[in-house]
């Protein structure tokens, strides 16, 4: 059985004239990354592999999650191929994952994440927002042969903020 957790990077800053790949997290992106990462621990398998886009906003999000989940930052695997907005490229990457990885947490970008989730999950999601968390379980033991999976958990920052009277 394969488990895939897709997390869209946190809200990024547009305050400086930078290349898209170099845009850092905005203050809200950092806050949301901390909030969601503190919430998801109970929804994670005991062991997992963290993969992240090399874009600054995605890698910063992955680092915040790793720190809050007590994972060594050095264990994050950064991949240029995850800097994609195309769900076909994302699917190709996921289907090429090492089968030793049963549980993968992947930090990436839209529209790739939303489109992938809607193609492979069984719950339609109009848009996975920044710092959105979607967990999909596949009955396959081979990443190459994953097909329609079961959406196990969806956590968006706005849902957590509803319960926080300070926001």
C-alpha positions as CSV (number, residue, x, y, z in Angstrom):
1,X,0.0,0.0,0.0
2,X,1.3,3.5,-0.9
3,X,0.4,6.7,0.9
4,X,0.9,10.1,-0.6
5,X,0.5,13.4,1.1
6,X,0.6,16.4,-1.1
7,X,1.2,19.8,0.5
8,X,1.1,23.0,-1.6
9,X,3.8,25.5,-0.5
10,X,2.8,28.3,1.8
11,X,1.7,31.8,0.7
12,X,4.7,33.4,-1.0
13,X,5.9,37.0,-1.0
14,X,5.7,39.2,-4.1
15,X,7.5,42.1,-2.4
16,X,10.8,41.9,-4.3
17,X,11.5,41.6,-8.1
18,X,12.7,38.0,-7.9
19,X,12.6,35.1,-10.3
20,X,9.5,32.9,-9.5
21,X,11.7,30.1,-8.2
22,X,13.4,32.5,-5.7
23,X,10.3,33.9,-4.1
24,X,10.3,33.3,-0.3
25,X,7.4,32.6,2.0
26,X,5.3,35.6,3.1
27,X,4.6,36.1,6.8
28,X,1.2,34.5,6.4
29,X,2.8,31.5,4.6
30,X,5.1,30.9,7.6
31,X,2.3,31.2,10.0
32,X,0.1,28.8,8.0
33,X,2.9,26.3,7.6
34,X,3.4,26.3,11.4
35,X,-0.3,26.0,12.1
36,X,-0.9,23.1,9.6
37,X,2.3,21.2,10.5
38,X,1.3,21.3,14.2
39,X,-2.1,19.8,13.3
40,X,-1.1,17.0,10.9
41,X,1.0,14.8,13.3
42,X,-2.0,12.6,14.2
43,X,-2.7,12.0,10.5
44,X,0.8,10.8,9.5
45,X,2.2,7.3,9.2
46,X,5.0,6.5,11.7
47,X,7.7,6.7,8.9
48,X,7.7,8.8,5.8
49,X,9.9,10.3,3.1
50,X,9.8,14.1,2.5
51,X,10.2,15.3,-1.1
52,X,10.2,19.0,-2.0
53,X,10.4,21.3,-5.0
54,X,13.6,23.3,-5.0
55,X,11.7,26.6,-5.2
56,X,12.4,28.7,-2.2
57,X,8.8,28.9,-1.0
58,X,8.3,25.1,-1.2
59,X,11.6,24.3,0.4
60,X,10.9,26.8,3.2
61,X,7.5,25.2,3.8
62,X,9.1,21.7,3.9
63,X,11.7,22.9,6.4
64,X,9.0,24.3,8.7
65,X,7.0,21.1,8.5
66,X,10.1,19.0,9.1
67,X,11.1,21.0,12.2
68,X,7.6,20.9,13.7
69,X,7.4,17.1,13.0
70,X,10.9,16.6,14.6
71,X,12.4,15.3,11.3
72,X,16.0,16.2,10.5
73,X,16.1,18.9,7.8
74,X,18.9,16.8,6.1
75,X,16.3,14.1,5.5
76,X,14.3,16.3,3.1
77,X,15.0,15.3,-0.6
78,X,14.9,18.4,-2.8
79,X,14.1,17.7,-6.5
80,X,14.2,20.2,-9.3
81,X,11.6,18.0,-11.1
82,X,9.0,19.0,-8.4
83,X,9.2,22.6,-9.5
84,X,6.3,22.1,-11.9
85,X,2.8,23.4,-12.4
86,X,1.9,20.6,-14.7
87,X,0.0,17.6,-13.2
88,X,1.4,15.2,-15.9
89,X,4.9,16.1,-14.9
90,X,4.0,15.6,-11.2
91,X,2.3,12.3,-12.0
92,X,5.4,11.1,-13.9
93,X,7.6,12.1,-11.0
94,X,5.4,10.3,-8.4
95,X,5.2,7.2,-10.5
96,X,9.0,7.1,-10.7
97,X,9.4,7.1,-6.9
98,X,11.4,4.4,-5.3
99,X,9.2,1.6,-4.1
100,X,11.1,1.5,-0.8
101,X,9.1,4.7,0.0
102,X,5.7,3.5,1.2
103,X,4.7,6.9,2.7
104,X,5.7,10.1,0.9
105,X,5.1,13.7,1.9
106,X,5.5,15.9,-1.2
107,X,5.8,19.7,-1.2
108,X,4.9,21.3,-4.6
109,X,2.9,23.8,-6.6
110,X,-0.4,24.4,-8.2
111,X,-2.0,23.7,-10.6
112,X,-0.2,20.4,-10.5
113,X,-1.3,19.5,-7.0
114,X,-5.0,20.3,-7.4
115,X,-5.2,18.5,-10.8
116,X,-3.3,15.5,-9.5
117,X,-5.5,15.3,-6.4
118,X,-8.6,15.4,-8.5
119,X,-7.3,12.8,-10.9
120,X,-6.1,10.3,-8.3
121,X,-8.2,11.1,-5.2
122,X,-11.9,10.3,-4.8
123,X,-12.9,13.7,-3.5
124,X,-13.2,16.7,-5.8
125,X,-11.3,19.7,-4.5
126,X,-11.9,23.0,-6.4
127,X,-8.5,24.4,-5.4
128,X,-5.9,23.2,-3.0
129,X,-4.9,26.5,-1.3
130,X,-1.5,27.5,-0.1
131,X,-0.3,25.2,2.7
132,X,-3.2,22.8,1.9
133,X,-2.7,19.2,2.9
134,X,-4.3,16.3,1.0
135,X,-3.6,12.6,1.9
136,X,-4.3,9.9,-0.6
137,X,-4.1,6.1,0.0
138,X,-3.4,3.7,-2.9
139,X,-4.0,0.0,-2.8
140,X,-0.9,-0.6,-5.0
141,X,2.5,-1.6,-3.7
142,X,4.2,-0.1,-6.8
143,X,4.2,3.7,-7.4
144,X,4.3,3.0,-11.2
145,X,0.9,1.4,-11.1
146,X,-1.0,3.7,-8.8
147,X,-4.5,4.5,-10.0
148,X,-7.5,6.0,-8.4
149,X,-6.9,6.2,-4.6
150,X,-8.9,7.1,-1.6
151,X,-8.7,10.6,-0.2
152,X,-8.0,10.1,3.5
153,X,-7.6,13.5,4.9
154,X,-7.9,17.2,3.7
155,X,-6.7,20.0,5.9
156,X,-6.7,23.6,4.8
157,X,-5.5,26.6,6.8
158,X,-8.9,28.3,6.6
159,X,-10.5,25.3,8.3
160,X,-8.1,25.5,11.2
161,X,-8.5,29.3,11.5
162,X,-12.3,28.8,12.0
163,X,-11.5,27.3,15.4
164,X,-8.9,30.0,16.4
165,X,-10.7,33.0,17.7
166,X,-7.6,35.2,17.4
167,X,-7.8,35.2,13.6
